[in-house]
Amino acid sequence: MDENNKPKRQEVIETEVTMGTVHSAAIEPYRVRLFVEDEIIRDAEITVGLNHRGIERIMEGLPVEKANSLTEKICGICSNSHIWNSVLVAEKGLGIEIPERASYIRIIMGELERLHSHLLYLAHGSEVLGHETFAMRVFYIRETVMELLRMIGGNRVQYGVSIIGGVRPRCELDLMRIQKISEGMDLVEQKITEFADRFVSDPMVMSRITGVAALTKKDALRLAATGPTLRSTGVDLDLRRDMEIYDPFEFDVITQDDGDVKSNILMRVLEIPESIKIIRQAIKNIPAGPITDRSWEMQDTGIIKSYIEVPRGKLLHSYALEEGRVRGSIVRTPSITNIGAMQQACIGNHISDAQLAIVQCDPCFTCTDRAIKITQIQI
């Protein structure tokens, strides 16, 4: 056969592209390996655990109230969620019924934290999109929420509101604080509505996020995605409906259908008014009475588990009590499975969309990087 008539041999060359451990779009360390063909992602691997701090091990043997305070250090964004759930473990094990007024204050703090977390997500997402103006406008809106958190807890990051039996006395809500919260919710609602209108009417922004890094409902369930990441695929699941503390409040569970970057962004935008709705109900109907019950007695318990819905999804805290000290603490945060789901979301997209795909789940690597288990030591 003529040499020139031989069929040409085609080779597919796979290239590995590495991002991290430091990336300009995220302040926390993580490593991403992308395996691409002709700039299309065929496989992805996200490695976490680069910032091991061993908080669960440090909690071992600590007095329970000191251990509860330590859980706030797990994450600066959802610090209230961690201490709240850690306190719930002890209250569940010891059979403590907290005062109703304390429950309302916990709800207010939980929803304020959801607001500031979602607003931070929208600001960070705008930065990844390259829209600095949108990012700065959302940070401006978020400042109102941060000041309300500081007013109640005395801090902008770690508030220390929940304690076993209720909330700290310094977190009591008088008429002045309730009025400030009401005014703040009016301002946030107005500003986030204006932002949402401008965001969805910007054709360049919408074309950049529509259909990008879509996660199917089947994959979301298979990979145990949770929170807004799961609900963005059309799954109507929110643990707040199963939490007794939320029974007095009316709110809608937001879902989207496409599971892409646009759906994840819209999830947070549309959940913000629902959190405002809950906060308004709480400050309007907050009952009178004490905010702390310290009449309980310490006793030993077996392993107790508590699940709550936090801004990123389902959060687990569990431990046992032995002579007032924590034993066998385990913390499981939403990001560990959401990050895994983002590996799937990356596949089939252009390499330039990889960072968008990863941050669309609002990953918290600090929450995830807590402990490491050594199964074998080689000498």
Buried (B, 14 or more C-beta within 10 A) or exposed (E): EEEEEEEEEEEEEEEEBEBBEEBEEBEBBBBBBBBBEEEEBBBBEBEBBBBEBEBBEBBBEBBBBEBBBBBBBBBEBBBBBBBBBBBBBBBBBBEBEBBBBBBBBBBBBBBBBBBBBBBBBBBBBBBBBEBEEBBEBBBEBBBBBBEBBEBBBBEEBBBBBBBBBBBBEEBBBEEEBBEBBEEBBEEBBEBBEEBBEEBBEBEEBEEBBEEBBBBBBEBBBEBBBBBBBBBBBBBEBBBBEEBEBBEBBEBEEBBBEBBBBBBBBBBBBBBBBBBBBBBBBBBEEBEEEBBBBEEBEBEEBEBBBBBBBBBBBBBBBBBBBEEEBBBEBBBBBBBBBBBBBBBBBBBEBBBEBBBBBBBBBBBBBBBBBBBEEEEEEEE
